[in-house]
């Protein structure tokens, strides 16, 4: 699967949609090894979403108190939602970390599992 950062995917989207593409935003760089220059693409120039910059914009727009309140409400909604579907799975020791890593690389990790891993074999 190709995703954020893959120059051939970005190019294909731009060439397919051309001038009807209104906005091109890259969120993340999961395929950094496949990045390509965005020069000469039809449509709008791709922009990179950078969370700290967006936070600065929102702070300037609404002020610190309102910004913090909105972030707090959004986080509460997220946590309440995640509590319904996310299972936290703890693992300790090198073997556990390696097993989860291999399962993730091979695409065998359930998306509803959030793995919390520690190389330490004992309780901290």
Residue, then its C-alpha position, 0 to 999 in steps of 0.5 A: x500500500x502506498x500512502x503519504x509521501x509517495x511521489x508517484x501517488x501524489x503525481x497520479x492524483x494531480x495528473x488525474x484531477x488536474x485543475x479540478x483539484x482544489x487542495x493538496x495536503x500531505x499528512x505524514x510521511x510514511x513513504x519517505x523513501x518514495x518521496x519525489x519533488x512536487x515541481x511541475x504538477x498540475x493543480x495546486x502545489x502540495x502543502x505539508x500539514x505540520x501540527x505545531x504550525x496549525x496549533x500556532x494558527x489556532x492559538x492566534x485566532x482564538x486565544x490560549x483559553x479558548x484553544x485549550x478548552x477546545x483541545x480538552x473537549x476534543x481529547x475527551x471525545x476521543x478518549x471516550x470513543x477509544x475506550x469503546x474499541x481500543x484494547x490496551x495490550x501490555x508486553x514486557x521483555x525482548x521477546x514480547x517486543x520482537x513478537x509485536x514488531x514482527x506481527x506489525x511488519x507482517x500486517x497481523x496486528x489487530x487495529x483495535x489493539x494498542x500495544x504498550x511494550x517495555x524491554x524491561x522483563x520485570x515490573x518497574 
